[in-house]
């Protein structure tokens, strides 16, 4: 008797049409689709004949073919279970019933037609006639088996979900040539009268129809129905069913869409293995701040910057390392240091980028690239960076190697592979990418025209004839990495080889970044490559090789990463291990696997999208579960494979607000290549140079200098979580504003508070009580606690006021201690405004309640220095009137009334107004000093000087008829520097009002008193405010302030000057501290130098002051005045001559060379 095997029905017509290979069929004529590869071969034959251009929806899917065969097998199993549990002879009885009800001839006619349409293999080959075959099977057992096949054929034809494959098993020809319908009806009635079966107590035929009735248009839906309803009946077939569902999922993936949405972790839903096992930090680790650089691109940019060839690591200038240190970076991640795959470069060049180099993540081996100078150049860079406190970081790519790496050549068995192509449609006829003789490495052909993304490449060794189809590296979210080969971590040799490689990297680099580390966690490595039945579908073709959790754990009993962490803690203990891990694995990687740091991509994505409520929930959940996780997050605003920071966040307040958060949250801040400079180009891992001609945005860099880098230098204050508190920001109407991030920290007696409004809207509110956080008791238990803001920054209620500074703006603030304790801190925030408050200190108020007055006066505003603001408050009687004088509005008025051709005298009302302003100032001085006895002298002197200054534009015209070289030279020397010089005119006018002030207190030596008040009463600050109103440069501001102060001290120099004692006079002049500062005297290489331009300026001012004193002396005649001017001009020329001879050295100026 021929044994009838249970496989998929395929009609003779379909076999003829599609030319299926005979190896696909069992002897009974049924197709073999019991494995995925067989289903793929089968579907390929169908698709070769179908018009998929015009009818793409008619394409046969291997997973659906497999599913149809699987359902057929499950239905057979149900029949078998019925026979075992209910009625062993059910089909013999059904056959007897048919012979009785339909008669033998009609019954056998149906069987004959069935075998005609679905012939056994020997009949189809014409090795046996159908008649002979029928004679061989006409016994009750054989007929019983054939009845089972006919029932299943009819069930398949009633299933709408199988319409695309109906031609394979269509039963219409049988129906047209015999009493097939009656045959089925009799069987149906027979089973209705037989005992029921299954979870819903149905007759067998209705039970087999149930999946198609419940989910009529979905093959996966029908398998899912069987899984949920029949799992108790089908035994071990459940694993095949789950694998079948996984196979369907694989083919349902129409493309590669990248990572899914960012989710908020729910720590109470972590898996059983999530236990606490943190790795302790070394002392330097918490304060680490990393700058990432694409090595080849950076070297090209440095070549442009320094205008010389910089191609090796040892050629990186010290200035760049100094810059990193000075900006607050203590880690430098050099992307792409290792020797890269030659094949990777070829692939990228063939795909359209002739300048491409290999990907930084397709490695030939772990040696520093020879093009970068090899190990010697690296050691040079490492030592120079280390001297500046900068540690180097490198990638380690554990998931895969380059497609032509040495490991592929030497150990092809170390990689996930098959002895056959997983998809029959794959072809490998292109370029041989191997650089080793007798070995072929070929990509699947459709990679080059981008019409397909194959999951394997072909390896062939001509020496031994071995062919392997090796899988590309793949994380299941994007296309396979076509220049890589996936390592097989179920192989113990591979795990050990990878560890030894990691150790060798650790001996070079104190910081290792593990690329795509989450792919090697057991949970995900199994999901991707050996999926537990029912969990597959991530990588096409891998569902077939699924393992149960028990099977997988037996082969890989412990987490690879835990083993790496534990061994490195002994072998290389000073190494920081940083995992690039997503998929809600962040907590697991640091808390259980023991990595020191882990990527936190939610930071970039949620803050960019202003998904503030969810990100605050993420922080809250983490604090409530285990705050130590927060400390181990790597926060970043762009990653090498993400859009640049400037594209995602811009260059304005939002960028700097989020950058501030990144720089001040616990964890590790990581800056991207070009982020500080404002570069917008995204550098591919195959870039040898940047392709955009971008210039550094100096304004952006300057704002980093002001707002970000000072924070990075204080990173130690923010990096830990022991005293970290997150606050809700309550609006005045008592609602929590989820858009405001507010948190404090405390370290080594230094408190900090960071606040940021991540929304384009204003925010007002209070910070008082922290969110809950987990606190560990001495017994190892955890309790949830909350603390007040006052507790968070350690306020002492005994002290009256709190002073703190905003690091970004460098402004200080003052608040009453009791208000902060009772109400909290009130803040008003503009859109995207941020604060980083630090330098908290408390003070006791004095007997005059000065700080209370100041707090009321400032009303929440910030000032550069609280103590200076307090002084300003006390100095208001003087400063306010002086500000009414030293301001652009009034000075513009005075300058507009200088004498010229149209204005030939100084108007009395102008002098009157000047005197009124000066008198108000004098009253202020009286308030502070009690002096006003010489008021009239001061007012008179101000009038004299101001009148003289306003007449300067027509100064030479007061000497009518005077000509000659001496006269013209003197007048030119005096008048020319005033033309167009805003700074000199501001100096003159300021001098007019300030220089006489000291005479109020003492008419003897008033210059000293004026200079004393100049510093004590902060005149310099008011002069700077005046300069800012005129928008003059910082250098000119400094010149203005120094000039006024210096001139006040030497205003009457000419009254005591004796030409025959010039040498003594100049020594005394240079002995004055303000003169030394004005001349910028400095020592270089043991020699004192002075500034040439400042000396020339001082000489002119000495001339001008003398002329001014002479010109305001009513007793001097015009002739004598002019004679003195000539003498002064000679003096000035003498000064300039000895300056030239001195070579700008102080000693040669004071003691001229012979």
Protein Blocks (a to p, Z undefined) as FASTA:
>chain_A
ZZddddddddfklmmmnopafklpcfkopacfkbfklmmmmmmmmmmmpcfklmmmlpcc
fklmmmmmmmmmmmmmmmmmmmmmmommlmmmmmmmmmmmnojklmmmmmmmmmmmmccf
klmnopacfklmmmmmmcfklmmmmmmmmmmmmmmmmmmklmmmmmmmpcklmmmmcckl
lmmmmmmmmmmmpccedjkopafklmmmmmmmmmmmbfklmmmmmmmmmmmmnmmmlmmm
mmmmmmmmmmmmmbaebjaddddddfklccfklccdddcddfklmmpccddddfklmmmm
mmmmnopacfbfklpcfklmmmmmmnopabdcdehkaccdfklmmmmmmnopakbccdfk
lcfbjcdcfknopjmlmmmmmmmmmmnopacdddddfkbccfkbfklmmmmmlpccdfbd
fblkbccfbccfbfbehiacdddfklmnopaccfbdcdddfknopacddddddehlaccd
fkbccddfkbmklmmmmmmmmmmmmmmpmbdcdehklmmgmklmmmmmmccehiaokbgh
klmmgccfklmmmmmmbafklmmmmmmmmmmmmbccddddeehlmmmmmmmnopabdcdf
klmmmmmnopmklmmmmmmmmmmmommlmmmpccdfbdfkbccfklmnojmlmlmmmmmm
mmmggcjddddehklnopabdcdfkbcbdfbdcdddfklmmmmmmmmmmmmmmmmmmmpm
klgccdddddfkopacfkbccddddeehiacddddddbdbddddddfbdcddddddfkop
acdddddfklmnopafkbmbdcdddfklopacdddfklmmmnopcddddehiacddehia
cddddfkommmmmmmmnnopacfblklmmmmmmmmmmmmmmmmmmcfklmmmmmmmcccf
klgcdcfklmmmmmmmmmmmmmmmmmmnopaklmmmmmmmmmmmmmmmmmmmmmmmmmgh
iacjklmmmmmmmmmmmgopaklmmmmmmmmmmmmmmmmmomghkllmmmmmmmmnommm
mmmmmmmmnopafklmmmmmmmmmmmmmmmmmmmmgcfklmmmmmmmmmmpmklmmmnop
aceehiacddfklmmmmmmmmmmmmmmmmmmmmkbcfklmmmmmmmmmmmmmmmmmmmmm
nnopaklmmmccZZ
